[in-house]
Amino acid sequence: MPPPSPSAGGNSLPQQSPRETQAENLRKMLVAMAEDLRVVFIKLA
């Protein structure tokens, strides 16, 4: 029995508006940089 194809659905993400996508990317970037707060402050300046 072949594995289900990725296009079969199930785990696919819902379509996001560009604003939601941008907010999610910003959140991921901030979480990734949280170890060094100086980088966060420089990016926000």
N, CA, C and O atoms as a CHARMM CRD file, in Angstrom:
* protein
*
  180
    1    1 MET  N      0.85400  -1.19400   0.00000 PROA 1      0.00000
    2    1 MET  CA     0.00000   0.00000   0.00000 PROA 1      0.00000
    3    1 MET  C      0.88900   1.24300   0.00000 PROA 1      0.00000
    4    1 MET  O      1.70200   1.40200   0.91100 PROA 1      0.00000
    5    2 PRO  N      0.76500   2.12200  -0.98200 PROA 2      0.00000
    6    2 PRO  CA     1.64100   3.30800  -1.04800 PROA 2      0.00000
    7    2 PRO  C      1.28200   4.32500   0.03600 PROA 2      0.00000
    8    2 PRO  O      0.13100   4.40100   0.46500 PROA 2      0.00000
    9    3 PRO  N      2.26300   5.09700   0.47100 PROA 3      0.00000
   10    3 PRO  CA     1.97500   6.13100   1.47300 PROA 3      0.00000
   11    3 PRO  C      1.09700   7.21600   0.86400 PROA 3      0.00000
   12    3 PRO  O      1.13400   7.43200  -0.34700 PROA 3      0.00000
   13    4 PRO  N      0.30900   7.89900   1.68700 PROA 4      0.00000
   14    4 PRO  CA    -0.55100   8.95400   1.14100 PROA 4      0.00000
   15    4 PRO  C      0.28100  10.09600   0.57400 PROA 4      0.00000
   16    4 PRO  O      1.33300  10.44200   1.11000 PROA 4      0.00000
   17    5 SER  N     -0.20100  10.66700  -0.50700 PROA 5      0.00000
   18    5 SER  CA     0.53900  11.76900  -1.12600 PROA 5      0.00000
   19    5 SER  C      0.36300  13.04000  -0.30000 PROA 5      0.00000
   20    5 SER  O     -0.66000  13.20700   0.36500 PROA 5      0.00000
   21    6 PRO  N      1.35600  13.94500  -0.33600 PROA 6      0.00000
   22    6 PRO  CA     1.24600  15.19900   0.42300 PROA 6      0.00000
   23    6 PRO  C      0.04600  16.03700   0.00500 PROA 6      0.00000
   24    6 PRO  O     -0.47200  16.81900   0.80300 PROA 6      0.00000
   25    7 SER  N     -0.40100  15.88200  -1.23700 PROA 7      0.00000
   26    7 SER  CA    -1.53300  16.67600  -1.71200 PROA 7      0.00000
   27    7 SER  C     -2.87400  16.09200  -1.27400 PROA 7      0.00000
   28    7 SER  O     -3.92500  16.63500  -1.61300 PROA 7      0.00000
   29    8 ALA  N     -2.84500  14.99200  -0.52300 PROA 8      0.00000
   30    8 ALA  CA    -4.08100  14.35300  -0.09700 PROA 8      0.00000
   31    8 ALA  C     -4.78700  15.14800   0.99300 PROA 8      0.00000
   32    8 ALA  O     -5.93400  14.84900   1.32500 PROA 8      0.00000
   33    9 GLY  N     -4.12500  16.15100   1.55500 PROA 9      0.00000
   34    9 GLY  CA    -4.75600  16.96600   2.59000 PROA 9      0.00000
   35    9 GLY  C     -4.47000  16.40600   3.96800 PROA 9      0.00000
   36    9 GLY  O     -3.53800  15.62400   4.15400 PROA 9      0.00000
   37   10 GLY  N     -5.28300  16.81500   4.93800 PROA 10     0.00000
   38   10 GLY  CA    -5.08200  16.32800   6.29300 PROA 10     0.00000
   39   10 GLY  C     -4.27200  17.30500   7.11100 PROA 10     0.00000
   40   10 GLY  O     -4.81400  17.98700   7.98200 PROA 10     0.00000
   41   11 ASN  N     -2.98100  17.38300   6.84400 PROA 11     0.00000
   42   11 ASN  CA    -2.11000  18.26000   7.62500 PROA 11     0.00000
   43   11 ASN  C     -1.82000  19.57900   6.92800 PROA 11     0.00000
   44   11 ASN  O     -0.96700  20.33800   7.38800 PROA 11     0.00000
   45   12 SER  N     -2.50400  19.86900   5.83600 PROA 12     0.00000
   46   12 SER  CA    -2.20000  21.09700   5.10100 PROA 12     0.00000
   47   12 SER  C     -2.61900  22.31400   5.91300 PROA 12     0.00000
   48   12 SER  O     -3.65300  22.30500   6.58100 PROA 12     0.00000
   49   13 LEU  N     -1.80100  23.36000   5.84700 PROA 13     0.00000
   50   13 LEU  CA    -2.08900  24.57200   6.58900 PROA 13     0.00000
   51   13 LEU  C     -3.16800  25.37500   5.87500 PROA 13     0.00000
   52   13 LEU  O     -3.22900  25.38900   4.64600 PROA 13     0.00000
   53   14 PRO  N     -4.02100  26.04600   6.65100 PROA 14     0.00000
   54   14 PRO  CA    -5.01600  26.90300   5.99800 PROA 14     0.00000
   55   14 PRO  C     -4.34000  28.08500   5.31800 PROA 14     0.00000
   56   14 PRO  O     -3.26000  28.50800   5.73000 PROA 14     0.00000
   57   15 GLN  N     -4.96300  28.60700   4.29500 PROA 15     0.00000
   58   15 GLN  CA    -4.40100  29.75300   3.57900 PROA 15     0.00000
   59   15 GLN  C     -4.42600  30.97200   4.49800 PROA 15     0.00000
   60   15 GLN  O     -5.45300  31.27800   5.10300 PROA 15     0.00000
   61   16 GLN  N     -3.28100  31.67100   4.60000 PROA 16     0.00000
   62   16 GLN  CA    -3.18800  32.84400   5.45700 PROA 16     0.00000
   63   16 GLN  C     -3.11900  34.09600   4.60400 PROA 16     0.00000
   64   16 GLN  O     -2.63200  34.07200   3.47400 PROA 16     0.00000
   65   17 SER  N     -3.61500  35.18900   5.16500 PROA 17     0.00000
   66   17 SER  CA    -3.48100  36.46100   4.46900 PROA 17     0.00000
   67   17 SER  C     -2.02100  36.89300   4.54600 PROA 17     0.00000
   68   17 SER  O     -1.29000  36.43000   5.42100 PROA 17     0.00000
   69   18 PRO  N     -1.58700  37.77000   3.64800 PROA 18     0.00000
   70   18 PRO  CA    -0.18500  38.24100   3.70700 PROA 18     0.00000
   71   18 PRO  C      0.16100  38.86200   5.05900 PROA 18     0.00000
   72   18 PRO  O      1.28600  38.71900   5.53700 PROA 18     0.00000
   73   19 ARG  N     -0.79100  39.54400   5.67000 PROA 19     0.00000
   74   19 ARG  CA    -0.53300  40.17000   6.97700 PROA 19     0.00000
   75   19 ARG  C     -0.29700  39.10400   8.05100 PROA 19     0.00000
   76   19 ARG  O      0.60100  39.24900   8.88100 PROA 19     0.00000
   77   20 GLU  N     -1.09100  38.04600   8.03900 PROA 20     0.00000
   78   20 GLU  CA    -0.89800  36.96600   9.00900 PROA 20     0.00000
   79   20 GLU  C      0.43700  36.27000   8.78500 PROA 20     0.00000
   80   20 GLU  O      1.12800  35.91700   9.74100 PROA 20     0.00000
   81   21 THR  N      0.79600  36.07400   7.52500 PROA 21     0.00000
   82   21 THR  CA     2.07400  35.44300   7.20400 PROA 21     0.00000
   83   21 THR  C      3.22700  36.30100   7.69600 PROA 21     0.00000
   84   21 THR  O      4.19200  35.78300   8.25900 PROA 21     0.00000
   85   22 GLN  N      3.13300  37.61300   7.48700 PROA 22     0.00000
   86   22 GLN  CA     4.18900  38.52400   7.93400 PROA 22     0.00000
   87   22 GLN  C      4.29300  38.50000   9.45800 PROA 22     0.00000
   88   22 GLN  O      5.39800  38.48900  10.00100 PROA 22     0.00000
   89   23 ALA  N      3.16000  38.49300  10.14800 PROA 23     0.00000
   90   23 ALA  CA     3.17200  38.46000  11.60700 PROA 23     0.00000
   91   23 ALA  C      3.80400  37.16700  12.11100 PROA 23     0.00000
   92   23 ALA  O      4.56900  37.18300  13.07500 PROA 23     0.00000
   93   24 GLU  N      3.49100  36.05800  11.46900 PROA 24     0.00000
   94   24 GLU  CA     4.06700  34.77100  11.86500 PROA 24     0.00000
   95   24 GLU  C      5.57300  34.75000  11.63200 PROA 24     0.00000
   96   24 GLU  O      6.32500  34.24500  12.46500 PROA 24     0.00000
   97   25 ASN  N      6.01400  35.29800  10.49900 PROA 25     0.00000
   98   25 ASN  CA     7.44700  35.35000  10.22100 PROA 25     0.00000
   99   25 ASN  C      8.17100  36.22800  11.22900 PROA 25     0.00000
  100   25 ASN  O      9.27100  35.88900  11.66500 PROA 25     0.00000
  101   26 LEU  N      7.56600  37.35600  11.60600 PROA 26     0.00000
  102   26 LEU  CA     8.17000  38.23900  12.59400 PROA 26     0.00000
  103   26 LEU  C      8.27600  37.52900  13.94200 PROA 26     0.00000
  104   26 LEU  O      9.28900  37.63800  14.63200 PROA 26     0.00000
  105   27 ARG  N      7.22100  36.80300  14.31000 PROA 27     0.00000
  106   27 ARG  CA     7.23700  36.07900  15.58100 PROA 27     0.00000
  107   27 ARG  C      8.35000  35.03300  15.59200 PROA 27     0.00000
  108   27 ARG  O      9.08100  34.91100  16.57500 PROA 27     0.00000
  109   28 LYS  N      8.47600  34.28600  14.51000 PROA 28     0.00000
  110   28 LYS  CA     9.52700  33.26900  14.42300 PROA 28     0.00000
  111   28 LYS  C     10.91000  33.90100  14.50900 PROA 28     0.00000
  112   28 LYS  O     11.80500  33.36500  15.16200 PROA 28     0.00000
  113   29 MET  N     11.08100  35.05600  13.83900 PROA 29     0.00000
  114   29 MET  CA    12.37500  35.73700  13.86000 PROA 29     0.00000
  115   29 MET  C     12.70900  36.19200  15.27700 PROA 29     0.00000
  116   29 MET  O     13.84500  36.04000  15.72700 PROA 29     0.00000
  117   30 LEU  N     11.72300  36.75200  15.98500 PROA 30     0.00000
  118   30 LEU  CA    11.97000  37.23200  17.34600 PROA 30     0.00000
  119   30 LEU  C     12.29700  36.07400  18.29000 PROA 30     0.00000
  120   30 LEU  O     13.17500  36.19000  19.14500 PROA 30     0.00000
  121   31 VAL  N     11.59500  34.97100  18.12900 PROA 31     0.00000
  122   31 VAL  CA    11.87500  33.80500  18.97200 PROA 31     0.00000
  123   31 VAL  C     13.28500  33.28800  18.70200 PROA 31     0.00000
  124   31 VAL  O     14.00100  32.90900  19.62800 PROA 31     0.00000
  125   32 ALA  N     13.67900  33.27400  17.43000 PROA 32     0.00000
  126   32 ALA  CA    15.00600  32.77400  17.07300 PROA 32     0.00000
  127   32 ALA  C     16.11000  33.67500  17.61400 PROA 32     0.00000
  128   32 ALA  O     17.19400  33.19600  17.94400 PROA 32     0.00000
  129   33 MET  N     15.84200  34.97800  17.70700 PROA 33     0.00000
  130   33 MET  CA    16.86800  35.91900  18.15600 PROA 33     0.00000
  131   33 MET  C     16.78900  36.21500  19.65000 PROA 33     0.00000
  132   33 MET  O     17.60200  36.98500  20.16100 PROA 33     0.00000
  133   34 ALA  N     15.83500  35.62800  20.36000 PROA 34     0.00000
  134   34 ALA  CA    15.59700  35.97300  21.75800 PROA 34     0.00000
  135   34 ALA  C     16.80600  35.68200  22.64400 PROA 34     0.00000
  136   34 ALA  O     16.91500  36.24200  23.73500 PROA 34     0.00000
  137   35 GLU  N     17.71300  34.81900  22.19600 PROA 35     0.00000
  138   35 GLU  CA    18.88900  34.50800  23.00300 PROA 35     0.00000
  139   35 GLU  C     19.77900  35.73100  23.17900 PROA 35     0.00000
  140   35 GLU  O     20.43600  35.86900  24.21100 PROA 35     0.00000
  141   36 ASP  N     19.81100  36.61000  22.20400 PROA 36     0.00000
  142   36 ASP  CA    20.64300  37.80900  22.27700 PROA 36     0.00000
  143   36 ASP  C     19.73700  39.02300  22.09900 PROA 36     0.00000
  144   36 ASP  O     19.42200  39.40700  20.97300 PROA 36     0.00000
  145   37 LEU  N     19.32300  39.62200  23.20400 PROA 37     0.00000
  146   37 LEU  CA    18.36500  40.72200  23.15400 PROA 37     0.00000
  147   37 LEU  C     18.90200  41.93800  22.41200 PROA 37     0.00000
  148   37 LEU  O     18.12500  42.74300  21.90000 PROA 37     0.00000
  149   38 ARG  N     20.21600  42.07700  22.34900 PROA 38     0.00000
  150   38 ARG  CA    20.77900  43.21500  21.61500 PROA 38     0.00000
  151   38 ARG  C     20.37700  43.15500  20.15100 PROA 38     0.00000
  152   38 ARG  O     20.09900  44.18800  19.54200 PROA 38     0.00000
  153   39 VAL  N     20.34300  41.95400  19.58100 PROA 39     0.00000
  154   39 VAL  CA    19.95700  41.79800  18.17800 PROA 39     0.00000
  155   39 VAL  C     18.50500  42.23200  17.99500 PROA 39     0.00000
  156   39 VAL  O     18.17100  42.89200  17.01100 PROA 39     0.00000
  157   40 VAL  N     17.64300  41.86200  18.93900 PROA 40     0.00000
  158   40 VAL  CA    16.23500  42.24200  18.85500 PROA 40     0.00000
  159   40 VAL  C     16.10400  43.75500  18.87400 PROA 40     0.00000
  160   40 VAL  O     15.36500  44.32300  18.06900 PROA 40     0.00000
  161   41 PHE  N     16.81800  44.42300  19.79300 PROA 41     0.00000
  162   41 PHE  CA    16.72900  45.88100  19.88600 PROA 41     0.00000
  163   41 PHE  C     17.25300  46.55400  18.62100 PROA 41     0.00000
  164   41 PHE  O     16.68700  47.55100  18.17300 PROA 41     0.00000
  165   42 ILE  N     18.31200  46.02900  18.04700 PROA 42     0.00000
  166   42 ILE  CA    18.86100  46.60900  16.81400 PROA 42     0.00000
  167   42 ILE  C     17.85500  46.45300  15.67300 PROA 42     0.00000
  168   42 ILE  O     17.66600  47.38000  14.88500 PROA 42     0.00000
  169   43 LYS  N     17.21000  45.28600  15.57800 PROA 43     0.00000
  170   43 LYS  CA    16.24300  45.05700  14.50800 PROA 43     0.00000
  171   43 LYS  C     15.02600  45.96500  14.65700 PROA 43     0.00000
  172   43 LYS  O     14.45200  46.39900  13.65900 PROA 43     0.00000
  173   44 LEU  N     14.63000  46.25400  15.89800 PROA 44     0.00000
  174   44 LEU  CA    13.45300  47.08400  16.13100 PROA 44     0.00000
  175   44 LEU  C     13.75200  48.56900  16.00500 PROA 44     0.00000
  176   44 LEU  O     12.83200  49.37400  15.86800 PROA 44     0.00000
  177   45 ALA  N     15.03900  48.94700  16.05100 PROA 45     0.00000
  178   45 ALA  CA    15.40300  50.37000  16.00100 PROA 45     0.00000
  179   45 ALA  C     15.17500  50.94800  14.61700 PROA 45     0.00000
  180   45 ALA  O     15.42800  52.13200  14.39300 PROA 45     0.00000
